[in-house]
């Protein structure tokens, strides 16, 4: 069933104390229509990836929804530059999160963003993000925290700090299911997930503070994990929503940054993503760029990537996991409606 995007008039103002979250238990919600879940997407990505991120999540929810109607509302944190929203070409209308506090939603998806500080607590969006987190734990049946948002959430909730790895986890990685949680029901024992991150979380830290690890990458560590409280918080360090060519475009962007002297390190080729022939060509260009940076080299990289057609081999499994998530939300929602009816 197609995802229905609910357009709301954008309004970007300051987050005043009188507009802070008003907590409501999920059982106090007004009744919604059958086989329908309402989700808020908080899109915090920078301008270059803003429209693509919206499209990717809508596409994944569409693939997962089947007979469940998904009604999607779009939000962005007040601290994200307004220019990115004014200039976006999605054709969608975003609301700032100060409109979220009085909204009835069943679930949230909160995206990550490129950090601008070393410490997550110093990020411009930190205060707004933590207010969203407090609202979500009391007012949703479940919330997905993606990439940097996952790291920020566990830091705020339980003081768990992320650790920078020796190298970037960049590419398509094989993950193994290590838990019989309903979210991974129907997923194969091993499957692949795109990742693009420098930082990781300690499994020992997570487990000791009540988190359950669902999937793990060999030699890398935790992939997906959850924490069950009033709201089921789902944390993805990877990017189930990525399009087939997202890693390709990110690699091309990072090559440009290196050749323009905006980065000091040439980017690694995404692991398990290109065929061996393409990897050979890109490796030769990388070696040449390290000795002589030039615009002509970037043109050669673009030429090498132009004809590549990468298949989205992770989508069926990711759609299965998101389908399980939608079914979980709907089951919780239906149970609350039954509870309300019994009370009445």
C-alpha positions as CSV (number, residue, x, y, z in Angstrom):
1,X,0.0,0.0,0.0
2,X,1.5,3.4,-1.0
3,X,2.9,5.6,1.8
4,X,0.7,8.7,2.3
5,X,2.8,11.8,3.0
6,X,0.9,14.3,5.1
7,X,2.0,17.8,4.1
8,X,2.0,20.3,6.9
9,X,2.7,24.0,6.6
10,X,6.3,24.7,7.6
11,X,6.9,26.9,10.6
12,X,10.4,27.5,12.0
13,X,10.6,29.4,15.2
14,X,12.5,29.2,18.4
15,X,11.9,26.3,20.8
16,X,10.3,28.1,23.8
17,X,9.9,26.6,27.2
18,X,6.1,26.7,26.9
19,X,6.3,24.5,23.8
20,X,8.2,21.6,25.5
21,X,6.9,18.1,25.1
22,X,3.6,17.3,26.9
23,X,3.8,13.6,27.7
24,X,0.9,11.2,27.0
25,X,0.8,7.5,27.4
26,X,0.2,5.6,24.1
27,X,-3.1,4.2,25.6
28,X,-4.5,7.7,25.8
29,X,-4.4,8.2,22.0
30,X,-7.5,8.8,19.9
31,X,-8.6,5.8,17.9
32,X,-7.2,5.6,14.3
33,X,-8.4,3.8,11.3
34,X,-7.9,0.0,10.8
35,X,-4.6,-1.2,9.4
36,X,-3.0,2.2,9.6
37,X,0.1,3.5,11.4
38,X,1.2,7.1,11.7
39,X,4.9,7.8,11.6
40,X,7.0,11.0,11.8
41,X,10.2,11.2,9.8
42,X,12.7,13.6,11.4
43,X,15.1,14.3,8.6
44,X,18.3,15.8,9.9
45,X,20.5,15.3,6.9
46,X,22.4,18.1,5.2
47,X,21.2,19.8,2.1
48,X,23.1,17.6,-0.3
49,X,21.4,14.4,1.0
50,X,18.2,15.9,2.3
51,X,15.8,14.9,-0.6
52,X,17.5,11.6,-1.1
53,X,17.1,10.6,2.5
54,X,13.4,11.4,2.4
55,X,13.0,9.4,-0.8
56,X,14.9,6.4,0.6
57,X,12.8,6.1,3.7
58,X,9.6,6.5,1.8
59,X,10.7,3.8,-0.6
60,X,11.6,1.4,2.2
61,X,8.4,1.9,4.1
62,X,6.5,1.5,0.8
63,X,8.2,-1.9,0.2
64,X,7.5,-3.0,3.8
65,X,3.9,-1.7,4.2
66,X,1.9,-4.2,2.0
67,X,-1.6,-4.0,3.5
68,X,-0.8,-1.6,6.3
69,X,-1.4,2.1,5.4
70,X,1.5,4.3,6.5
71,X,0.7,7.9,7.0
72,X,4.0,9.9,7.2
73,X,4.6,13.4,8.6
74,X,7.8,15.2,7.9
75,X,9.9,17.1,10.5
76,X,13.3,18.6,10.9
77,X,15.1,19.8,14.0
78,X,15.0,23.5,14.6
79,X,18.8,23.6,14.7
80,X,19.2,22.3,11.2
81,X,19.8,25.4,8.9
82,X,16.6,26.6,7.4
83,X,18.3,27.1,4.1
84,X,18.5,23.3,3.6
85,X,14.7,23.1,3.9
86,X,14.0,26.2,1.8
87,X,16.2,24.8,-1.1
88,X,15.1,21.2,-0.9
89,X,13.5,19.9,-4.1
90,X,11.4,17.1,-2.6
91,X,8.2,19.0,-3.1
92,X,7.3,18.1,0.5
93,X,6.5,20.4,3.3
94,X,8.4,20.0,6.5
95,X,7.4,21.1,10.0
96,X,9.8,22.0,12.8
97,X,9.6,19.7,15.9
98,X,7.8,22.3,18.0
99,X,4.7,21.0,16.2
100,X,5.5,17.5,17.2
101,X,4.7,17.8,20.9
102,X,0.9,18.0,20.4
103,X,0.8,15.5,17.6
104,X,-0.6,11.9,17.8
105,X,2.0,9.6,16.2
106,X,2.5,5.9,16.6
107,X,6.2,5.9,15.8
108,X,9.2,8.0,14.7
109,X,12.2,7.6,12.5
110,X,15.1,9.9,13.4
111,X,17.9,10.2,10.9
112,X,21.5,10.9,11.5
113,X,23.6,13.8,10.2
114,X,27.2,14.6,9.5
115,X,28.6,15.8,12.9
116,X,30.2,19.2,13.2
117,X,31.8,18.7,16.6
118,X,34.0,16.0,18.2
119,X,31.6,15.5,21.1
120,X,28.0,14.7,20.3
121,X,26.8,16.7,23.3
122,X,28.2,19.8,21.7
123,X,26.3,19.4,18.4
124,X,24.0,22.4,17.7
125,X,21.0,20.0,17.5
126,X,21.8,18.2,20.8
127,X,19.1,19.9,23.0
128,X,16.4,19.5,20.4
129,X,17.4,15.9,19.8
130,X,17.2,15.0,23.5
131,X,13.7,16.7,23.7
132,X,12.6,14.5,20.8
133,X,14.0,11.5,22.6
134,X,12.1,12.3,25.8
135,X,8.9,12.8,23.9
136,X,9.3,9.6,21.9
137,X,9.9,7.4,24.9
138,X,6.5,8.4,26.3
139,X,4.4,9.1,23.2
140,X,5.3,6.4,20.6
141,X,5.0,2.7,20.5
142,X,8.4,2.5,18.8
143,X,11.1,4.8,17.4
144,X,14.0,4.1,15.0
145,X,17.3,5.9,15.6
146,X,19.5,5.8,12.6
147,X,23.3,6.1,12.5
148,X,24.5,9.2,14.4
149,X,21.0,9.6,16.0
150,X,21.5,6.1,17.4
151,X,24.9,7.1,18.9
152,X,23.4,10.3,20.3
153,X,20.4,8.5,21.8
154,X,22.5,5.9,23.8
155,X,24.8,8.6,25.0
156,X,21.9,10.6,26.4
157,X,20.0,7.6,27.7
158,X,22.8,5.6,29.4
159,X,26.0,7.6,29.0
160,X,27.4,5.1,26.4
161,X,30.1,6.8,24.3
162,X,31.0,5.8,20.8
163,X,34.5,5.0,19.9
164,X,36.3,6.0,16.7
165,X,37.5,3.0,14.7
166,X,40.9,2.8,13.0
167,X,39.2,2.8,9.6
168,X,35.9,3.8,8.2
169,X,33.2,1.0,8.1
170,X,32.2,1.8,4.5
171,X,30.5,-0.6,2.2
172,X,28.1,-3.6,2.3
173,X,28.7,-5.8,5.3
174,X,27.5,-9.3,6.1
175,X,25.5,-9.4,9.4
176,X,24.4,-12.4,11.4
177,X,21.2,-12.6,13.5
178,X,22.1,-13.3,17.1
179,X,18.7,-12.9,18.7
180,X,15.2,-14.4,18.1
181,X,13.6,-11.0,18.4
182,X,10.3,-10.4,16.4
183,X,12.0,-7.7,14.4
184,X,14.3,-10.2,12.6
185,X,11.5,-12.8,12.2
186,X,11.7,-14.2,8.6
187,X,15.1,-12.7,7.9
188,X,17.9,-15.1,6.8
189,X,20.5,-16.0,9.4
190,X,23.0,-13.9,7.5
191,X,22.3,-10.9,5.3
192,X,24.0,-7.7,4.1
193,X,23.6,-4.1,5.2
194,X,25.2,-0.9,3.9
195,X,27.3,1.0,6.5
196,X,29.1,4.3,6.3
197,X,30.6,5.4,9.7
198,X,33.8,5.8,11.6
199,X,32.4,5.2,15.0
200,X,31.2,2.1,16.8
201,X,29.6,1.1,20.1
202,X,30.8,-1.5,22.6
203,X,28.5,-4.5,22.8
204,X,29.5,-5.0,26.4
205,X,28.5,-1.4,27.3
206,X,25.1,-1.9,25.5
207,X,24.3,-5.3,27.1
208,X,25.2,-4.1,30.6
209,X,22.7,-1.3,30.3
210,X,19.8,-3.3,29.1
211,X,20.1,-3.3,25.3
212,X,19.6,-6.4,23.2
213,X,21.8,-7.0,20.2
214,X,19.9,-8.3,17.2
215,X,22.6,-8.5,14.5
216,X,26.3,-8.4,14.6
217,X,29.1,-8.0,11.9
218,X,32.1,-10.3,12.0
219,X,35.2,-8.4,13.0
220,X,33.3,-5.1,13.3
221,X,30.8,-5.6,16.1
222,X,27.2,-4.6,16.7
223,X,24.9,-3.7,13.8
224,X,21.3,-3.4,15.1
225,X,20.1,-3.4,18.7
226,X,17.0,-2.5,20.7
227,X,15.9,-1.3,24.1
228,X,12.4,-2.2,25.3
229,X,10.8,0.3,27.7
230,X,7.4,2.0,27.3
231,X,8.5,2.6,23.6
232,X,10.6,0.1,21.7
233,X,13.7,1.9,20.7
234,X,15.4,0.4,17.6
235,X,18.9,1.4,16.8
236,X,20.5,1.0,13.3
237,X,24.2,1.7,13.0
238,X,23.9,0.8,9.3
239,X,21.6,2.2,6.6
240,X,18.9,-0.2,5.6
241,X,17.2,2.6,3.7
242,X,20.1,3.2,1.2
243,X,19.4,3.1,-2.5
244,X,21.6,0.9,-4.7
245,X,23.8,3.8,-5.7
246,X,24.1,5.7,-2.4
247,X,27.5,4.4,-1.5
248,X,28.7,5.1,-5.0
249,X,27.6,8.7,-4.8
250,X,29.2,9.1,-1.3
251,X,32.5,7.6,-2.6
252,X,32.5,10.1,-5.5
253,X,31.8,12.9,-3.1
254,X,34.7,11.9,-0.8
255,X,37.1,11.6,-3.8
256,X,36.1,15.2,-4.8
257,X,36.8,16.4,-1.2
258,X,40.3,14.8,-1.3
259,X,41.2,16.2,-4.7
260,X,39.9,19.7,-3.6
261,X,42.1,19.5,-0.5
262,X,39.0,19.4,1.8
263,X,40.2,16.1,3.2
264,X,43.6,14.7,3.9
265,X,42.9,11.0,3.3
266,X,41.8,9.4,0.0
267,X,38.5,7.5,0.7
268,X,38.5,3.7,0.9
269,X,36.7,1.9,-1.8
270,X,33.4,0.6,-0.4
271,X,33.8,-3.0,0.8
272,X,31.8,-5.7,-1.0
273,X,30.1,-3.2,-3.3
274,X,31.8,-3.0,-6.7
275,X,32.9,-5.9,-8.9
276,X,36.6,-6.8,-9.0
277,X,37.1,-5.1,-12.4
278,X,35.8,-1.7,-11.1
279,X,37.8,-2.1,-7.9
280,X,40.9,-2.5,-10.0
281,X,40.3,0.6,-12.0
282,X,39.4,2.7,-8.9
283,X,42.5,1.3,-7.0
284,X,44.8,2.5,-9.9
285,X,43.2,5.9,-9.9
286,X,43.6,6.1,-6.1
287,X,47.3,5.3,-6.3
288,X,47.7,8.0,-9.0
289,X,45.8,10.6,-7.0
290,X,48.0,10.1,-4.0
291,X,51.0,11.1,-6.0
292,X,49.4,13.8,-8.1
293,X,46.0,15.5,-7.3
294,X,44.2,17.0,-10.3
295,X,40.8,17.8,-11.7
296,X,41.5,15.4,-14.5
297,X,41.7,12.5,-12.1
298,X,38.3,13.3,-10.7
299,X,36.9,13.2,-14.2
300,X,38.5,9.8,-14.6
301,X,36.9,8.6,-11.4
302,X,33.5,9.9,-12.6
303,X,33.9,8.2,-15.9
304,X,34.8,4.9,-14.2
305,X,31.6,5.1,-12.1
306,X,29.2,6.3,-14.8
307,X,28.5,2.9,-16.3
308,X,28.3,1.0,-13.0
309,X,24.9,-0.5,-12.1
310,X,24.9,-1.7,-8.5
311,X,22.0,-4.0,-7.5
312,X,20.2,-3.3,-4.2
313,X,20.6,-6.8,-2.9
314,X,19.9,-5.8,0.7
315,X,16.4,-4.4,0.1
316,X,14.3,-7.6,0.4
317,X,15.7,-8.3,3.9
318,X,15.5,-4.7,5.0
319,X,11.9,-4.5,3.9
320,X,11.2,-7.7,5.9
321,X,12.7,-6.1,9.1
322,X,10.7,-2.9,8.5
323,X,7.6,-4.9,7.9
324,X,8.1,-6.6,11.2
325,X,8.5,-3.2,12.8
326,X,5.2,-2.0,11.2
327,X,3.4,-5.1,12.5
328,X,4.8,-4.6,16.0
329,X,3.6,-1.0,16.0
330,X,0.1,-2.0,14.7
331,X,-0.1,-4.8,17.3
332,X,0.8,-2.4,20.1
333,X,-1.7,0.2,18.8
334,X,-4.5,-2.4,18.5
335,X,-3.9,-3.6,22.0
336,X,-4.1,0.0,23.3
337,X,-7.3,0.6,21.5
338,X,-8.8,-2.6,23.0
339,X,-7.6,-1.5,26.5
340,X,-9.3,1.9,25.9
341,X,-12.6,0.2,24.8
342,X,-12.5,-2.1,27.9
343,X,-12.0,0.9,30.2
344,X,-14.9,2.7,28.5
